[in-house]
Amino acid sequence: MEENEEKQMEEFAEFLGKGFAVLWIIVCMVLLMTLPTYWLWNWLMPTIFGLNTITLWQALGLNILCSILFKSTNVSNN
């Protein structure tokens, strides 16, 4: 019985480790996709248009908004 419980605990720990690894990869990918917007906005927009700088969260929101507004909806009639 104890061996079975130990095996279950090891499987659960492995599952948690994989879950955290996937979560970490997702966070890194989101950050890598957000940073260019953040840097370019804060570099260009205040100088060119006199706009305020934005935070990293605002850059993420801007990326999400743009993906919603400019998403391609190619519908083929084959």
Secondary structure as GFF3:
##gff-version 3
##sequence-region A 1 78
A	DSSP	alpha_helix	2	49	.	.	.	ID=ss1
A	DSSP	alpha_helix	56	69	.	.	.	ID=ss2
###
